[in-house]
Amino acid sequence: MNTVKESEFTWRRLHDPLVEFSDWAVLAPVGLALVVMLLVVLFQREQRAKTLLWSSLFVGILCLAYIALAITLKSMFTWWVILVPCLAVALFYVGMMYFKDCQTIHPAWAVFLGVLRCAVYAALALVFLLPAWQTYEATFDRSKTILLFDVSDSMIKGVDDLPDEDQDPKTLPSRQDKIIAWLTAPAGDKGTVIEQMLRKSPLSIYRFGGTLDDRNVLHIDNLGEWRKKNWTKDDWTRFLKPEPPAMPEILKKEEKDLTEDEKKKLDDEQKRHSPRLSMCRTLRSSRVPPKR
């Protein structure tokens, strides 16, 4: 299990639990549009009633279309269906105030005031989205696949098939031969069964007989590492059909004929050779060795 501390910038308004809001919230841009419409009417010096009638009709049609569209798209665009229309109404108000200010002050000042109003509305929009630099801990728990192979004589020498007529029974594949063929046979473009497993998780391969061999274990983290090993049928045969290790030449000599240095080397070889030989015999046997 690995824990990694990470940080990222986020808009909290757009994430759970704040992302959910009531359908009534879509009335906020409608209310803002009505307020701006009334301000437009108040700024008119003549024909206010006519302006109010036509602007109410126009704004009413837009608001009805907006409400239907906002409720439909709410689940997809969340708060953007509220924020974008509000900003659009606010920019319309900025433009209206610009034309009004140009009648009394220099256009440059009117532009300056318009930029200030836009900055205020932009700041309000940013605050509304609740910007934050969020720090969190990500915990990764990697799964691992373990394969156990029986390498006892019952697998190495055992044969399940019956010979055909005129067929030598010795040519029949053993149980272990079938396992090796299964491990090395590619399944089309998917590769061998080991390659298919490594695409999903790391892999540890053990062998057992009378006991579990925890010394000669294959640990493969990924597919690239396995392809570098480039295991062939011969490699699987050596692993799944363990043979007693060859006796070092020094062990074949009489101890009385050895020098002191050779005797030390003899002791070292015996310490290495004896456990290997014992493990091989135990693996090939189906009997569980007694506990010491």
Order of alpha helices (4+ residues) and beta strands (2+ residues): beta-alpha-alpha-alpha-alpha-beta-beta-alpha-alpha-alpha-beta-beta-alpha-alpha-alpha
